[in-house]
Amino acid sequence: MSYLEPVNSVSEEIEIKKSRFISFAKKVISRDQAMEFIQELRDAFPDARHVCWAYLLGDPKNSTNCASNDDGEPSGTAGKPILSQINYSSIGNVAVVIVRYFGGIRLGAGGLVRAYRESAQKALKALEVEEHITHVELLVNCPFSEENSLRKIIESLQGEILKIDYSYEVRIAVSLPEAFISRLKQEFHNTSIEIIEG
């Protein structure tokens, strides 16, 4: 399972009928990180009329962890359009925050939806993204004589060794791309190496 996620953070700005919409986007991997990002922008722009936001964690095609907020704008005119742009962009692990300075001319509900959507879209398009590959953690038990070959195979499958314990055998905690688990198991089928998922 893979999807795109940000590798940088961006700031973009648009002006609509004298209102300024300053959009910010960056990678977040938890609700706490997203809320911290939002608070940083509230602190940086204390005189802004609204600080509206949305975030989505994980796979954008199958996320169960997302949220949005209108921050005083009419219900459904800010947070939801931002979140819909995130979904449309197919970018996961991302927060988009839009700081609005009111210019004195009311935009109406439809105008606000379009403005927040356009502002979010501009920030998301400016992001540099890379493929996120889902990793799974495994425990591998092996005899001392097999440790070197196991290390080489883990490396060849783009895995990472997290921890090694030495006792009567070697116990290695590994993080491996989900797509390569079956290949690792095939490599050590009919050997004394034991692979434990979860």
C-alpha positions as CSV (number, residue, x, y, z in Angstrom):
1,M,0.0,0.0,0.0
2,S,1.6,3.3,-1.1
3,Y,0.5,6.9,-1.5
4,L,2.0,10.3,-1.9
5,E,3.0,12.5,1.1
6,P,4.8,15.9,1.4
7,V,8.5,16.2,1.8
8,N,8.5,20.0,2.3
9,S,6.2,22.7,3.7
10,V,4.8,25.5,1.6
11,S,3.0,28.8,1.9
12,E,0.9,30.4,-0.9
13,E,-1.4,33.4,-1.0
14,I,-4.4,34.5,-3.0
15,E,-6.5,37.7,-2.8
16,I,-10.2,37.6,-3.5
17,K,-12.3,40.8,-3.2
18,K,-9.6,42.3,-0.9
19,S,-9.6,39.3,1.5
20,R,-6.2,37.6,1.8
21,F,-6.1,33.8,2.0
22,I,-2.7,32.6,3.1
23,S,-2.4,28.8,2.8
24,F,0.1,26.6,4.5
25,A,0.7,22.9,3.9
26,K,3.1,20.4,5.5
27,K,3.6,16.8,6.4
28,V,2.0,15.6,9.7
29,I,1.9,12.0,10.9
30,S,-0.3,12.5,14.0
31,R,-3.3,14.5,15.2
32,D,-1.0,16.1,17.8
33,Q,1.4,17.3,15.1
34,A,-1.5,18.7,13.1
35,M,-2.8,20.6,16.1
36,E,0.7,21.9,16.9
37,F,1.0,23.2,13.3
38,I,-2.4,25.0,13.6
39,Q,-1.5,26.6,16.9
40,E,1.9,27.8,15.5
41,L,0.0,29.6,12.8
42,R,-2.6,31.1,15.2
43,D,0.3,32.4,17.2
44,A,2.1,33.8,14.1
45,F,-1.1,35.5,12.8
46,P,-2.9,36.7,16.0
47,D,-4.8,39.5,14.1
48,A,-6.2,37.2,11.4
49,R,-10.0,36.9,11.3
50,H,-10.0,33.1,10.7
51,V,-7.5,30.2,10.8
52,C,-9.3,27.4,9.1
53,W,-7.8,23.9,8.6
54,A,-8.0,20.3,7.6
55,Y,-5.7,17.3,7.9
56,L,-5.7,13.7,6.7
57,L,-3.4,11.0,8.1
58,G,-2.5,7.9,6.2
59,D,-3.7,6.7,2.8
60,P,-6.0,9.3,1.3
61,K,-8.0,6.6,-0.5
62,N,-8.7,4.8,2.8
63,S,-8.2,7.3,5.6
64,T,-10.2,7.0,8.8
65,N,-8.2,9.7,10.5
66,C,-9.1,13.2,9.2
67,A,-10.6,16.4,10.5
68,S,-11.5,19.9,9.5
69,N,-12.6,23.2,11.2
70,D,-14.3,26.3,9.9
71,D,-13.0,28.6,12.7
72,G,-16.0,30.9,12.7
73,E,-16.7,30.9,9.0
74,P,-20.3,29.8,8.1
75,S,-20.6,26.0,8.6
76,G,-19.2,23.9,5.8
77,T,-17.6,26.8,3.9
78,A,-14.0,26.4,4.9
79,G,-12.9,23.2,6.6
80,K,-14.8,20.8,4.3
81,P,-13.6,22.5,1.0
82,I,-10.0,22.3,2.3
83,L,-10.5,18.6,3.2
84,S,-12.1,17.8,-0.1
85,Q,-9.1,19.3,-1.9
86,I,-6.8,17.1,0.2
87,N,-8.8,14.1,-0.8
88,Y,-8.8,15.1,-4.5
89,S,-5.0,15.7,-4.4
90,S,-4.4,12.0,-3.3
91,I,-1.8,13.3,-0.8
92,G,-1.8,11.7,2.7
93,N,-0.1,12.7,6.0
94,V,-0.8,16.3,5.3
95,A,-2.3,19.3,7.1
96,V,-3.5,22.4,5.2
97,V,-4.1,25.6,7.2
98,I,-5.6,28.8,5.7
99,V,-5.2,32.1,7.4
100,R,-7.8,34.7,6.3
101,Y,-7.7,38.4,6.6
102,F,-11.1,39.9,5.9
103,G,-11.0,42.6,3.3
104,G,-14.4,44.2,4.1
105,I,-16.4,42.6,1.2
106,R,-18.6,39.6,2.0
107,L,-18.1,36.7,-0.3
108,G,-21.2,34.7,0.5
109,A,-21.3,31.0,1.2
110,G,-20.5,29.9,-2.4
111,G,-17.7,32.5,-2.7
112,L,-16.1,31.3,0.6
113,V,-16.2,27.6,-0.5
114,R,-14.5,28.5,-3.8
115,A,-11.9,30.7,-2.1
116,Y,-10.9,28.1,0.5
117,R,-10.9,25.4,-2.2
118,E,-8.7,27.5,-4.5
119,S,-6.4,28.4,-1.7
120,A,-6.0,24.8,-0.5
121,Q,-5.5,23.6,-4.1
122,K,-2.7,26.2,-4.6
123,A,-0.8,25.0,-1.5
124,L,-1.2,21.3,-2.4
125,K,0.0,21.8,-5.9
126,A,3.1,23.6,-4.6
127,L,4.1,20.7,-2.3
128,E,6.9,18.5,-3.3
129,V,5.8,14.9,-2.7
130,E,7.3,11.4,-2.6
131,E,5.8,7.9,-2.4
132,H,5.0,6.7,1.1
133,I,5.6,3.0,1.5
134,T,3.8,1.2,4.3
135,H,6.3,-0.7,6.5
136,V,5.5,-3.6,8.8
137,E,7.5,-4.5,11.9
138,L,8.7,-8.1,12.3
139,L,10.7,-10.1,14.7
140,V,13.2,-12.6,13.2
141,N,14.9,-15.3,15.2
142,C,18.0,-16.9,13.7
143,P,21.1,-18.8,14.6
144,F,24.3,-16.8,14.9
145,S,25.6,-18.5,11.7
146,E,22.7,-17.0,9.6
147,E,22.9,-13.4,10.9
148,N,25.1,-12.0,8.1
149,S,23.0,-13.5,5.3
150,L,19.8,-12.3,7.0
151,R,21.2,-8.8,7.3
152,K,22.1,-8.7,3.6
153,I,18.6,-9.9,2.5
154,I,16.9,-7.4,4.8
155,E,19.0,-4.6,3.2
156,S,18.2,-5.9,-0.3
157,L,14.5,-5.7,0.5
158,Q,14.8,-2.1,1.6
159,G,14.3,-3.1,5.2
160,E,15.7,-1.5,8.3
161,I,17.1,-3.2,11.4
162,L,15.5,-1.6,14.5
163,K,17.0,-3.6,17.3
164,I,19.2,-6.7,17.8
165,D,19.2,-9.0,20.9
166,Y,21.8,-11.7,21.4
167,S,21.0,-14.6,23.7
168,Y,21.1,-18.3,22.7
169,E,20.2,-17.1,19.2
170,V,19.9,-13.7,17.4
171,R,16.6,-11.9,17.7
172,I,16.3,-9.0,15.2
173,A,13.4,-6.4,15.1
174,V,13.0,-5.4,11.5
175,S,10.9,-2.7,9.7
176,L,10.2,-3.9,6.1
177,P,8.0,-2.6,3.3
178,E,4.7,-4.5,3.4
179,A,5.1,-5.7,-0.2
180,F,8.3,-7.6,0.6
181,I,7.2,-9.7,3.5
182,S,6.3,-12.7,1.4
183,R,9.7,-12.5,-0.3
184,L,11.5,-12.5,3.0
185,K,9.5,-15.5,4.1
186,Q,10.3,-17.3,0.8
187,E,14.0,-16.6,1.2
188,F,14.0,-18.5,4.6
189,H,11.4,-21.2,3.9
190,N,12.6,-24.5,5.2
191,T,15.4,-22.9,7.3
192,S,15.9,-22.5,11.0
193,I,15.0,-18.8,10.7
194,E,11.7,-17.9,12.4
195,I,9.7,-14.8,11.2
196,I,7.1,-13.5,13.6
197,E,4.7,-10.8,12.4
198,G,3.1,-8.2,14.6
